[in-house]
């Protein structure tokens, strides 16, 4: 699926959130969030999440659980490697 997301929140060094829709609202929507939270001197907690909604979501549940999770894990690992190399 191709999404053309709209940014709905952008707070530097805190949060980035966007909403992507397939064809029309309520069919297959995905709201993605990146959050950054300071936890100690020079350390942060990075979180990303995606909330899917719409009438087509049940038909893609297996793919979303498997492929979307794998993509998140791969991105998080690459980001960790890059951040720790700094």
N, C-alpha and C positions, 0 to 999 in steps of 0.2 A: 504494500500500500504506500502511496505517496501522500505525505501531509505537507501543507503549507501553513506552518504554525504562526500564531500571533503571540507576541510577547505580552504577558499580562502583569508581570512583576519583574522589575530589575532594580535591585538595591545593591550597589557595589560592595563587594567583600562580604555579602550576607546571603542574598537570594536571587535566583533567576528562575522564572517560571513561564512556561508557554503552554498554549492550547492548540492542538492540532485536530482538525476535523476531516473526516472522509466524506466528500460530496456535500453533505448538509448536516446541520446540528441534529444530534440525537440518533444518528445512524451508527457512527463509530467515532467517538471522541477520545482523545488522550491528553491529559494534563500532566506535563512533566515538570519536576521541581528539582533544582539543585540548591542545597543549603550549606552554608559555612558558618560554624559556630566556634569561637575561641574556647579552648578547654584548659590550657596551661601556657606557660611561657614558651612562645614560639610554636605552639601546637594548636591544631584546629581539628574539628570533627567535620568531615564532609559527608553529606547524605544526598542521595538522589532517590526519587520515587516517581512512579507514574500511576495515575488513576485513570482507568479506562471506564467509559460509560457508553451506553447506546444499545440499540436493539440488536446489533450484529455481534456484540461482545461475546455472548455465549458460544457462538459458532467458531470463535478463534481462541477460546480459553486455553486449550492445550498448547497452541503455538505461542501465545502470550506468556504463559508460565515457563515454557522451556526456552524459547529464543530470546525473548525480551530480558529475562533474568540473566541468561548467558552474556548478552550484550552489555548489560549493566556491570556484571562482574569483570568482564574483559576491560571495559573502559576504566573502572575503578582501579584495577591492577596497573594498567598503563599510567594512569595519573599518579598513583603511589610511587611507582618507579621514577617517574619524571620529577616529582616533588622531592623525593629523598636524594636525588642526584644533585640538587641545587646546593 
